[in-house]
Amino acid sequence: MPLLGGCDRQSGAATQQAESASAANSAEAAPAAGFDRSHRGSPIPDLTVSGLDGKPVALASLKGKPLLVNLWATWCAPCVAELPTLDKLAGEQAEHLRIVEISQDSGEDGSAAKKVKAFWESKNLAHLSTLIDPKGDASAKYAVTTLPTTIYYDAQGREVWRLVGGHDWASKQTGERLAETAG
């Protein structure tokens, strides 16, 4: 399956929702930029986000096995479209791979947390959970302007690659890419 399109952060959620819905209904969604290895070997950034329960989670504390960090938003159609295949991957690879979803929905007043929690609870995702980053610190640390963006780390917390845009995580290409290490 080809890569799906992505949502840019500069246009804002309302504009992105309309454009994402249009792109999701189009058979000719724009291809994503693809796998980027230019950050290979970079450490997990010093970043703390929060769980749906409000408790802080430091990304660096998640080292120990390979880690896939997925930046997404509820208003981003390609982000939502890839959630089922990410959930399947999380279930199949639970012993060998940790997948962390980080919502980029904004709203420091608690509105992002409420929106993301309601959205997440409405999905039938048995293996994924999400973290919340209402200030957009993750996007800033990773210099991300397109959602979804997924960053893959080896067990030592060194970046192997990142993928800009949506992806079919059940594809053969996924297994090949996850076999890579930062080396």
Short mmCIF file of the C-alpha atoms (twelve columns), coordinates in Angstrom:
data_MODEL
# 
_entry.id   MODEL 
# 
loop_
_atom_site.group_PDB 
_atom_site.id 
_atom_site.type_symbol 
_atom_site.label_atom_id 
_atom_site.label_alt_id 
_atom_site.label_comp_id 
_atom_site.label_asym_id 
_atom_site.label_seq_id 
_atom_site.Cartn_x 
_atom_site.Cartn_y 
_atom_site.Cartn_z 
_atom_site.pdbx_PDB_model_num 
ATOM 1   C CA . MET A 1   0.000   0.000  0.000  1 
ATOM 2   C CA . PRO A 2   1.407   3.449  -0.829 1 
ATOM 3   C CA . LEU A 3   2.155   6.077  1.746  1 
ATOM 4   C CA . LEU A 4   -0.706  8.358  2.661  1 
ATOM 5   C CA . GLY A 5   -0.609  12.141 2.751  1 
ATOM 6   C CA . GLY A 6   0.108   14.316 5.742  1 
ATOM 7   C CA . CYS A 7   -1.262  17.400 7.489  1 
ATOM 8   C CA . ASP A 8   0.822   20.533 7.903  1 
ATOM 9   C CA . ARG A 9   0.797   22.247 11.284 1 
ATOM 10  C CA . GLN A 10  0.933   25.829 9.974  1 
ATOM 11  C CA . SER A 11  -2.613  25.884 8.585  1 
ATOM 12  C CA . GLY A 12  -4.351  25.258 11.900 1 
ATOM 13  C CA . ALA A 13  -6.783  22.581 12.967 1 
ATOM 14  C CA . ALA A 14  -9.951  23.942 11.317 1 
ATOM 15  C CA . THR A 15  -8.339  24.290 7.901  1 
ATOM 16  C CA . GLN A 16  -6.583  20.945 8.280  1 
ATOM 17  C CA . GLN A 17  -9.824  19.176 9.220  1 
ATOM 18  C CA . ALA A 18  -11.488 20.302 6.010  1 
ATOM 19  C CA . GLU A 19  -8.452  19.587 3.844  1 
ATOM 20  C CA . SER A 20  -7.784  16.237 5.542  1 
ATOM 21  C CA . ALA A 21  -11.355 15.090 5.010  1 
ATOM 22  C CA . SER A 22  -11.053 16.008 1.350  1 
ATOM 23  C CA . ALA A 23  -7.694  14.231 1.009  1 
ATOM 24  C CA . ALA A 24  -8.962  11.154 2.852  1 
ATOM 25  C CA . ASN A 25  -11.795 10.860 0.332  1 
ATOM 26  C CA . SER A 26  -9.439  11.289 -2.605 1 
ATOM 27  C CA . ALA A 27  -7.818  8.270  -4.225 1 
ATOM 28  C CA . GLU A 28  -4.913  10.522 -5.174 1 
ATOM 29  C CA . ALA A 29  -3.744  11.629 -1.705 1 
ATOM 30  C CA . ALA A 30  -0.343  13.331 -1.884 1 
ATOM 31  C CA . PRO A 31  2.541   10.990 -1.102 1 
ATOM 32  C CA . ALA A 32  4.527   11.576 2.068  1 
ATOM 33  C CA . ALA A 33  8.153   12.646 2.019  1 
ATOM 34  C CA . GLY A 34  9.247   9.150  3.033  1 
ATOM 35  C CA . PHE A 35  11.943  7.710  5.281  1 
ATOM 36  C CA . ASP A 36  14.522  10.240 6.468  1 
ATOM 37  C CA . ARG A 37  17.809  9.057  7.965  1 
ATOM 38  C CA . SER A 38  19.438  12.477 8.300  1 
ATOM 39  C CA . HIS A 39  19.002  12.418 12.114 1 
ATOM 40  C CA . ARG A 40  20.436  8.884  12.497 1 
ATOM 41  C CA . GLY A 41  22.189  8.444  15.846 1 
ATOM 42  C CA . SER A 42  20.529  11.464 17.520 1 
ATOM 43  C CA . PRO A 43  19.375  10.760 21.083 1 
ATOM 44  C CA . ILE A 44  15.766  10.861 22.232 1 
ATOM 45  C CA . PRO A 45  15.110  14.524 23.066 1 
ATOM 46  C CA . ASP A 46  14.758  15.729 26.623 1 
ATOM 47  C CA . LEU A 47  10.987  15.901 26.503 1 
ATOM 48  C CA . THR A 48  8.245   15.294 29.030 1 
ATOM 49  C CA . VAL A 49  4.618   14.941 27.947 1 
ATOM 50  C CA . SER A 50  1.628   13.635 29.884 1 
ATOM 51  C CA . GLY A 51  -0.631  10.616 29.838 1 
ATOM 52  C CA . LEU A 52  -4.396  10.838 29.554 1 
ATOM 53  C CA . ASP A 53  -4.355  10.576 33.349 1 
ATOM 54  C CA . GLY A 54  -2.284  13.802 33.548 1 
ATOM 55  C CA . LYS A 55  0.855   12.074 34.860 1 
ATOM 56  C CA . PRO A 56  4.146   13.210 33.291 1 
ATOM 57  C CA . VAL A 57  6.091   10.823 31.040 1 
ATOM 58  C CA . ALA A 58  9.712   11.514 30.085 1 
ATOM 59  C CA . LEU A 59  10.489  10.069 26.642 1 
ATOM 60  C CA . ALA A 60  14.048  9.214  27.696 1 
ATOM 61  C CA . SER A 61  12.584  6.850  30.319 1 
ATOM 62  C CA . LEU A 62  11.199  4.672  27.501 1 
ATOM 63  C CA . LYS A 63  14.604  3.379  26.355 1 
ATOM 64  C CA . GLY A 64  15.392  -0.319 26.696 1 
ATOM 65  C CA . LYS A 65  13.780  -1.716 23.575 1 
ATOM 66  C CA . PRO A 66  13.174  -0.192 20.144 1 
ATOM 67  C CA . LEU A 67  10.723  2.708  20.281 1 
ATOM 68  C CA . LEU A 68  8.412   4.136  17.632 1 
ATOM 69  C CA . VAL A 69  7.242   7.671  18.496 1 
ATOM 70  C CA . ASN A 70  4.236   8.769  16.430 1 
ATOM 71  C CA . LEU A 71  3.198   12.445 16.451 1 
ATOM 72  C CA . TRP A 72  -0.459  12.726 15.465 1 
ATOM 73  C CA . ALA A 73  -3.621  14.820 15.973 1 
ATOM 74  C CA . THR A 74  -7.337  14.075 16.145 1 
ATOM 75  C CA . TRP A 75  -7.999  16.499 13.249 1 
ATOM 76  C CA . CYS A 76  -5.442  14.889 10.914 1 
ATOM 77  C CA . ALA A 77  -7.109  12.333 8.601  1 
ATOM 78  C CA . PRO A 78  -3.867  10.526 7.619  1 
ATOM 79  C CA . CYS A 79  -3.004  10.264 11.338 1 
ATOM 80  C CA . VAL A 80  -6.355  8.714  12.157 1 
ATOM 81  C CA . ALA A 81  -6.217  6.450  9.076  1 
ATOM 82  C CA . GLU A 82  -2.951  4.823  10.175 1 
ATOM 83  C CA . LEU A 83  -4.043  4.164  13.784 1 
ATOM 84  C CA . PRO A 84  -5.532  0.692  13.099 1 
ATOM 85  C CA . THR A 85  -2.343  -0.607 11.457 1 
ATOM 86  C CA . LEU A 86  -0.213  0.940  14.229 1 
ATOM 87  C CA . ASP A 87  -2.450  -0.756 16.778 1 
ATOM 88  C CA . LYS A 88  -2.039  -4.100 14.993 1 
ATOM 89  C CA . LEU A 89  1.745   -3.621 14.879 1 
ATOM 90  C CA . ALA A 90  1.786   -2.768 18.595 1 
ATOM 91  C CA . GLY A 91  -0.030  -6.005 19.372 1 
ATOM 92  C CA . GLU A 92  2.166   -8.157 17.145 1 
ATOM 93  C CA . GLN A 93  5.458   -6.615 18.315 1 
ATOM 94  C CA . ALA A 94  4.663   -5.965 22.000 1 
ATOM 95  C CA . GLU A 95  7.640   -8.002 23.239 1 
ATOM 96  C CA . HIS A 96  10.137  -6.336 20.898 1 
ATOM 97  C CA . LEU A 97  8.836   -2.833 20.179 1 
ATOM 98  C CA . ARG A 98  7.227   -0.027 22.154 1 
ATOM 99  C CA . ILE A 99  4.949   2.361  20.246 1 
ATOM 100 C CA . VAL A 100 4.158   5.757  21.747 1 
ATOM 101 C CA . GLU A 101 1.480   8.005  20.282 1 
ATOM 102 C CA . ILE A 102 1.871   11.704 21.144 1 
ATOM 103 C CA . SER A 103 -1.118  13.913 20.358 1 
ATOM 104 C CA . GLN A 104 -0.297  17.338 18.958 1 
ATOM 105 C CA . ASP A 105 -3.791  18.719 19.612 1 
ATOM 106 C CA . SER A 106 -3.320  22.124 21.222 1 
ATOM 107 C CA . GLY A 107 -4.932  23.636 24.289 1 
ATOM 108 C CA . GLU A 108 -3.037  24.095 27.543 1 
ATOM 109 C CA . ASP A 109 -6.284  24.893 29.387 1 
ATOM 110 C CA . GLY A 110 -7.181  21.194 29.488 1 
ATOM 111 C CA . SER A 111 -9.292  21.304 26.338 1 
ATOM 112 C CA . ALA A 112 -6.739  19.235 24.363 1 
ATOM 113 C CA . ALA A 113 -6.699  16.547 27.034 1 
ATOM 114 C CA . LYS A 114 -10.505 16.342 27.066 1 
ATOM 115 C CA . LYS A 115 -10.722 16.239 23.268 1 
ATOM 116 C CA . VAL A 116 -7.994  13.603 22.907 1 
ATOM 117 C CA . LYS A 117 -9.379  11.462 25.723 1 
ATOM 118 C CA . ALA A 118 -12.890 11.464 24.203 1 
ATOM 119 C CA . PHE A 119 -11.482 10.722 20.741 1 
ATOM 120 C CA . TRP A 120 -9.211  7.937  22.011 1 
ATOM 121 C CA . GLU A 121 -11.984 6.293  24.011 1 
ATOM 122 C CA . SER A 122 -14.183 6.248  20.870 1 
ATOM 123 C CA . LYS A 123 -11.619 4.133  18.979 1 
ATOM 124 C CA . ASN A 124 -11.249 0.388  19.290 1 
ATOM 125 C CA . LEU A 125 -7.475  0.363  19.820 1 
ATOM 126 C CA . ALA A 126 -6.528  -2.599 21.969 1 
ATOM 127 C CA . HIS A 127 -2.743  -2.154 21.978 1 
ATOM 128 C CA . LEU A 128 -2.033  1.570  21.670 1 
ATOM 129 C CA . SER A 129 -2.245  4.346  24.192 1 
ATOM 130 C CA . THR A 130 -1.608  8.014  23.675 1 
ATOM 131 C CA . LEU A 131 0.228   10.797 25.414 1 
ATOM 132 C CA . ILE A 132 -0.684  14.474 25.213 1 
ATOM 133 C CA . ASP A 133 1.538   17.396 24.239 1 
ATOM 134 C CA . PRO A 134 -0.791  20.445 24.268 1 
ATOM 135 C CA . LYS A 135 2.083   22.967 24.038 1 
ATOM 136 C CA . GLY A 136 3.520   21.308 20.928 1 
ATOM 137 C CA . ASP A 137 6.905   20.762 22.562 1 
ATOM 138 C CA . ALA A 138 7.433   17.490 20.672 1 
ATOM 139 C CA . SER A 139 6.824   19.142 17.314 1 
ATOM 140 C CA . ALA A 140 9.298   21.876 18.234 1 
ATOM 141 C CA . LYS A 141 11.983  19.446 19.508 1 
ATOM 142 C CA . TYR A 142 11.641  17.269 16.418 1 
ATOM 143 C CA . ALA A 143 11.226  20.259 14.012 1 
ATOM 144 C CA . VAL A 144 8.020   18.649 12.725 1 
ATOM 145 C CA . THR A 145 5.736   20.580 10.393 1 
ATOM 146 C CA . THR A 146 3.774   17.643 8.928  1 
ATOM 147 C CA . LEU A 147 1.635   15.120 10.769 1 
ATOM 148 C CA . PRO A 148 1.820   12.274 11.182 1 
ATOM 149 C CA . THR A 149 5.551   12.031 11.721 1 
ATOM 150 C CA . THR A 150 6.991   8.857  13.197 1 
ATOM 151 C CA . ILE A 151 10.486  8.550  14.683 1 
ATOM 152 C CA . TYR A 152 12.117  5.153  15.228 1 
ATOM 153 C CA . TYR A 153 14.736  4.654  17.966 1 
ATOM 154 C CA . ASP A 154 16.917  1.652  18.720 1 
ATOM 155 C CA . ALA A 155 16.990  0.142  22.235 1 
ATOM 156 C CA . GLN A 156 19.712  2.603  23.322 1 
ATOM 157 C CA . GLY A 157 17.528  5.583  22.413 1 
ATOM 158 C CA . ARG A 158 19.354  6.572  19.212 1 
ATOM 159 C CA . GLU A 159 17.297  7.639  16.224 1 
ATOM 160 C CA . VAL A 160 17.352  5.233  13.286 1 
ATOM 161 C CA . TRP A 161 14.931  6.986  10.909 1 
ATOM 162 C CA . ARG A 162 11.822  9.104  10.749 1 
ATOM 163 C CA . LEU A 163 8.856   8.907  8.438  1 
ATOM 164 C CA . VAL A 164 6.908   11.984 7.405  1 
ATOM 165 C CA . GLY A 165 3.294   11.320 6.436  1 
ATOM 166 C CA . GLY A 166 0.938   8.415  6.899  1 
ATOM 167 C CA . HIS A 167 1.975   4.807  6.378  1 
ATOM 168 C CA . ASP A 168 0.468   1.329  6.207  1 
ATOM 169 C CA . TRP A 169 2.191   -0.211 9.239  1 
ATOM 170 C CA . ALA A 170 1.053   -3.686 8.152  1 
ATOM 171 C CA . SER A 171 3.172   -3.501 4.987  1 
ATOM 172 C CA . LYS A 172 6.243   -5.628 4.201  1 
ATOM 173 C CA . GLN A 173 8.288   -2.406 4.060  1 
ATOM 174 C CA . THR A 174 7.537   -1.809 7.749  1 
ATOM 175 C CA . GLY A 175 9.216   -5.042 8.829  1 
ATOM 176 C CA . GLU A 176 12.280  -4.234 6.720  1 
ATOM 177 C CA . ARG A 177 12.565  -0.743 8.217  1 
ATOM 178 C CA . LEU A 178 12.081  -1.956 11.799 1 
ATOM 179 C CA . ALA A 179 14.962  -4.399 11.309 1 
ATOM 180 C CA . GLU A 180 17.337  -1.438 10.892 1 
ATOM 181 C CA . THR A 181 19.450  -0.159 13.789 1 
ATOM 182 C CA . ALA A 182 21.156  3.166  14.392 1 
ATOM 183 C CA . GLY A 183 24.569  1.442  14.115 1 
# 
